[in-house]
Amino acid sequence: MEYNFDKVQEADFGCEYCFLNNVMSEFKQLNPDDYSSILIVAGEDLAQDLFRELSEARCECNERIFNYGFVDFNGYEYEGEYIIALCSDGAISIERMITDNGNYLLGEGEIVFIHEDCNYRAIERMSEGNDKIVIFGFDE
């Protein structure tokens, strides 16, 4: 999908699979020699589904594309957003976006995909350090 990053972009995908295909296309454009990443910000249920699918993604030779980096997924008493990072070195990480003291973490990525149901504070925080932001949703 082509994006015009003069402003925050909006994109609707037919389903999670269509979204993940787009994310993987963007990931393949990252230079493995640069430490860069694609970020996805989503609520607990969607983040869990996307992380599971991405961590099981395989290439043509049936090898896993990603290896586990930092994994902090604990839904117990946490109902905020999560940040999934797909790093150019092949690591996949997930962590809570809201710290224990209520601050929103800032992540930096080549492209940041933020689900449309996320809290506006998550969108504002990611806008502080990133120029390429896509607010995404799914066709209903």
Secondary structure as UniProt FT lines:
FT   TURN            5..6
FT   STRAND          9..13
FT   HELIX           16..28
FT   TURN            32..33
FT   STRAND          37..42
FT   HELIX           44..55
FT   TURN            60..61
FT   STRAND          67..71
FT   TURN            76..77
FT   STRAND          82..87
FT   TURN            88..89
FT   STRAND          91..96
FT   TURN            100..101
FT   STRAND          111..115
FT   TURN            116..117
FT   HELIX           120..129
FT   STRAND          133..138
//
